[in-house]
Amino acid sequence: MKDYVLENEKIRIRVSSKGGELKSLKTKDKKSYLWNSDPKYWGYSSPVLFPFVGRMRDNTYTYNGKEYNVLQHGFARTSEFELHDSTDKTVSFIFTENEETLERYPFKFNLICGYKIEDNKVIVSWTVKNTNDCDMPFFIGAHPAFMCPSRENSTGCFLKFDGVDEISCRDFRPSGYVDETFTVRKLDEGTLEINDDLLGGNTLVLENSQVKSISLLTPEKVPYIKVDFDAPVVGIWSKENSDNTFVCIEPWYGRCDSAMADREITNKQWVNILKPGEKFKTSYTIEVF
């Protein structure tokens, strides 16, 4: 495991080869915006979710009639990546299949995770390549956890959803599955207040590209984090009994199962399918204020 640092006149980030994970995001005045991976609440800061997002039904799925056991969020977040490329403002890592991954996910792949700093922004990019001679189903997602740099927690802060007056959230079960039902939440000038009734271990799951930008605001409604993305699904989560010490804004290409989900991976909702030799490329941006 090795850490890599990128910095400019405004921000400094640290990225680890373990999981290809963003571990720190600070401004030059030492304000810290990313959760510090303290295992008291949650031992990650911004894990890459691949080749699954969330929990599959009974932690299993089938492919071509064979059943596979799978860990929540897949295995990329706990795997060692190799350095792929680096400059003074960019760094990228690559991860490929191995004997252990093939036992849980019977596909060969290249996964490249990249980080680029521009002004007060971090651009996170993913490239997934199918190196099989068959179609490859997969999911991929982000899980960055943000803190309010001027407060001990984010309770009393606000979520702002750009361009909408309400959001439709798929109901989420404590078991880690989504329901087939939805709750519509009316927004106050695009905002929702962060408290335990909203989060506190709950997950807001927005599907169908309802929003492309979500910000975290102070209690005075001043922005301190903004996340821009093209993902069709986004999750918002804070750890149960953490007093909303951090809040995750998670662009997803895929999501966890429902309790009634089809076990066949190619039939799952929001699954991505790559043909042999094809590449999937996308990115999202974190902006700090």
N, C-alpha and C positions, 0 to 999 in steps of 0.2 A: 504494500500500500504506500502511495506517495501523494503528497499534496502539491498543487500548483497554484500560484498566485498571479492574478492579473490586476493591474491598477492603472488609473488615469488621474486626471486632476480632480475628479469628483468622487469616484467610487473605487473600492478595492474588494475583490472577491477571492475566495479560496475554494478550489475544487479538488476532490479526492478521486484517485483511481479506483477506490473501493466503491462499486456501484456507479461510477461516473457521476458522483453526487456533488451538487453545490452545497458547500458546508458553511460558508460565511458570506455575508453581503453587508458592507459597511461604507458609510460616507467618510470623507477625509477628516471630518470632525469627530470621528470615532463612534458615531451613532450606529447601532447594530439593528438590522431589520429582519434577520433570519434566525429562526429558533436554533439554539446551541446544541441540540441533540442530547440534552440532559435526560438520562434514562428514568429519572424520577417521574416524568410524564410521558416522554416519547423519545426513543433513541435515534431518531432520524432528523434531518433538517429539510431535505428536498429530494427524496428518493425517486428514481425512475421506475415506473411500473411497467413491466414487460416480462413475458408475453401475455399477462393477464392484468386486468384492472379489477380490484376488489376480490370478492370471494365467489368461487363457483359453487353451484349447488352440491352440498355434502362434500365439498372439497374434491370433487371428481368431475371428469367429463369423459366423453367417448369420441373416438375418431376411428372411422372404418371398422366399427364393431368392437374395438378394444377400449378398455377403461384405463384411465390414467389418474393418478393422484396428483394434486397440484396445491401449492402453497398460495395463500392470499397474496395478491399483487405479483405473483410470479417470482422469478429468481434473480432478475438483473440487479435488484437493489442490494443483494448480499454477495454478489460476485465481483471478482477482481477484473477490471478492464485494463487494456493495454493503451499506452499513449499512441494516438494516431497522428496528430499534428499539433504544432504550437507556434505562435508568434508572440509578440509583446502584448497583443490585445485579444488573442484567441487561443483556445485550447480545445482539443477534441480527443475522444477515447473510443476504442472499438472493443466489442465483445462478440465472440462467436460461440457456437454450440460446443459442447463437450460431452463426455460419457454421462455425466450426472444430469445435464439438462435434457439429454435425449431420453432418459428414463421418464421424465415428467412431461416432455413436450417433444414429439418425435419429428422435429424439423430442424434443418440446418439453416443458418441465418448469419447475416452480419448486422450488428446494431452499432451505429455510430452516434454518440452524444457529443454535441458541440456547445461551446460557450464563447460569447463575444461581448465585449464591453464597448459601449458607445455613449459618451456623455454620461448621463445619470441612469442609463439603461443596461440591462443584461439581456441578451438575446440567446435563448436556449433553443437548439435545433436537434432534430432527430432524423436519422436516415435508417430505414430498415430495408435490407435486401434479401430476397428469397433466393437461396443458393441450392434449392432442391430441383428435382425434375417433375414436381407436382405442385398444385396450388398450396399456398401456406396461409392458414387462418391465424390471426393474432390480434391482440389489443395492446395499446400503449397509452400511458398517461403520466401526468406530472402530479407531484404531491408536496409543493413548497409550503412551509409553515412560517408565518410572519408574526413578528412582535411589533407592538407600538413602541418606538424608541424612547418616547417621553413618559411612558407609564409602565407599571408593573404587569398589567394585563390589558386585554382589549375589551373587557366588559365596559359598556357605556360608549364604546366607539360605534361606528356605523359601517355597513356595507352599502356601496353605491353601485347600482346596475345601470349602465349607460343606455339611454334611448328607449326605456320601457317604463310603463306605469304599474305593471304587475308582473309577477313571475309564477309559473306553474311548476311546483316541486313534486317529484315522485316521492311518495311516502316511503320512509326507510325504517326497517325493523332493527331492534337491538341485536338480532342474530347476524347482522351484516348483509342481509338481503333487501332488495327493494320490493315494495308491494306493487300491485296492479292499479292502485289508486293514486290520486294526485291531490295536493292542497294548493289552492291559488292564494298567493299572498299579495295584498295591495301594498304599494310602495308610497312613501311620503317623499315627494320630489326625488323619486328614484332610490330612496334609502330604506334600510331596515336597521334597527338598533341591535347590537350584539349583546345578548344576555343568555342565561342558561335556558330560558324558555325557547329561544331560537336555536341555539347550538348545545353546548354542555354535553357533548357526546353524540348528539344528533348529526345527521348529514343531510344537507340540502342538495338534491340532485336535479339539475335543470337539463332537459333534453331538447333536441330539435333546434339547436342553434338560436336559442332565445336571446342570448346576449353574446357580445364579443369583447366586452371590457368590464371588469369588476375592480372597484377601488376599495381600499380601507381608509376610513376617515377618523380623525380624532373626535372626541365628544363635541368639539366646536365645529365639526364637519370640515376640517382642513385635511386634504389628502396627505397620506404618508406612504402609501403603496398603491400602484396600479398594475394590473395584469391584463394584457391584451392577447387574444388568441383567436384561432379559427376553428377550434375543436367543436364538434356537434354536441358534446356533453360536458358539463362542468359540475364538479362537486365542491361543496363548502363544508368544512368540518373543524371541530375543536375537540380535544380530548376530554372525555368525561372526568369530572372532578378536578379539572385543572384551572378552574376560574377563568377560562378562556385566555390563559397565559399566551397562547398563540392561536392563530386562525389560519387554516389552510384554504387556499384557492387553487383548485385542481383541474386544469383542462384535460379532458379525457377523450380518447378515440376508443370508446368501449366503456363498459361499466360492469359492476357485479351482477350476478344472477338474481332473479326473483325466486321465491320458494317453489314456483311451478315451472321453472325454466326447462327447456329442452336440453337434454344432456349432451347431444351431439354438438361439437364445437362449431361446425360450419353452419348450424342453424341458430346460433345464439344471436340475440339482439345486439346491434352495433358492432358486430364482428367485422374485421377488415380482411379481405382476401387478396393476396398477391400471387400473380402468376409467376411461373419459373423465370428467374432472371430479372423480374421487375423490382423497382425501388419505390418505397413510400417515403416522402419527405415532408416535414412540417416544422413549425417553430412557434414559440410564444415569447412574449417580452415582459420583463419585470422592470418597472420604472419606480424609482424612489424619489421622495421629496424632502 
